[in-house]
């Protein structure tokens, strides 16, 4: 696959549409009084929070394709963590939902891991491509 497609303006726009669409999904789910998810042990919701914001930061790190890894990491982490903060504020006004520091902390930890995992996987893929044997064409 041609890696130039990932650098095109159309693809960058698509990547940001995914981020915004996922934020919209989070907002929609947060607007519901309850979400019927199985609960097998106490504080299991923290895992859901972690995964939810892991995905958001992963998508955000992908969408911020330009710049150093450090800058992209902090941009994705900040975007996801601030959105998590606004989401907790939003939930405080939804009947049947509550807002807590513990939920935000799980969100922020998930965001950290999502941004880290994306950039680490990108580095490993780049190294693999550089070390892959090249086929000679005649």
N, C-alpha and C positions, 0 to 999 in steps of 0.2 A: 504494500500500500504506500502511496506517495505521502510523505510526511508534510509536504507543502500545503495540503488541504487543511491541516490543523492550524496553519498560520494565516489562512485567508480571512478576510473581514467577515464574510458570510458565516464561516464556522465560528468565529469569535462571537458574533451576534447570537448564533444558536446556543453557544455555551452559556451566555448570560441569560438567555430566555429560559434555559433549564434551571439556572439558579433562581430566577424570579418565580418561575412556576413552582418550584419546590418550596419556596418561601410562602407562596399562596396556599399550597397544600398544608403546610404547618399552621398557617393562620386559620384555615378552614377547620382543621381538626381541633385546634385550640378553642374554637367558637362553640364546640359541642359540649353540653353539660357533662357527658361521660363518653368514654370510648370503651366498648366491650372487648377488653383484652384479657386473656387468661392470667390469673395471678397465682403463682405457685409458692411464692415466699415473700416475706416482708421487704418493702423497698424495691421490689422488682421494677417499679416504674422508672427508677434511676437508669436501668439498662436501656429502656425505651428512649429516655431522654438522651443518653449517651449516643445511641445509634442514630437517632434523628438528626442530631447536630454533627455527628461524624460525617454523615452523607452531605449535609449542607456545606461543611468546610471542604470536603473532597471536591465537590462540584465548583466551589468558589476558587480553590487553588487551580483547578483546571481552566477556569474562565480567565484567570489573571495570568495569561501565558507569557506576558512580557515582563522583564525585570529579573532581578537576582532571586535565588531561592529564598534568601532571608526575607526580602521584601514581600514576595508572594506568600510565604508562610504567615507573616504578621498581618498581611491584608486579609487573607482567608480567615485566620483566627479572630481578628478584630470584627470582621463582618459578621461571622457566625455568632460570636459571643454577644455582640451588641444586639443582634436580632433576637437572640435568646432572652436578653434582658427585656426587650420590648414585648416579647411573647409572654413572659411571666407577668408583666404589667397588664397586658391584655387579659390574661386568664383571671386576674384578680377581680375583673368586672363581669365574668361569666358565671351565672348561677350554677352551683354544683362543682365548680373548679376552684382551685386555690393557687396561690403563688408562694413559692418558697425559695430560700437561698440554696437549699439542697438540690432542688431541681435545676436551678441556674448553674450550680457548680457541676452537676452531671452534664449539662449542656456544654459548658465551657471545656470540660475534660474531653468530651467527645469531639468538639471542634478542634482542640489541639491535636488529638490523635488523627483525625481525618486529614488535616492539613499536612501533618508530618508524613502520614502514610502515602498520600498522593505524591508529594515531592520525593520521597524515598523511592517509590516505585518508578517514578519518572527517571531518576538517576540510574537505577538498575537497568531499566530498559535502554537508556542511551548507551550505557557501557556495553550491554549485550549486542546492540547494533554495531558499535564500533569494533567489537572483537569478533563479529561474525565473519566467516569466510566469504569472500566476494567471488561471485561467479564471473568468469571471463566471457565476454561476448565477442563473437567474431563478425 
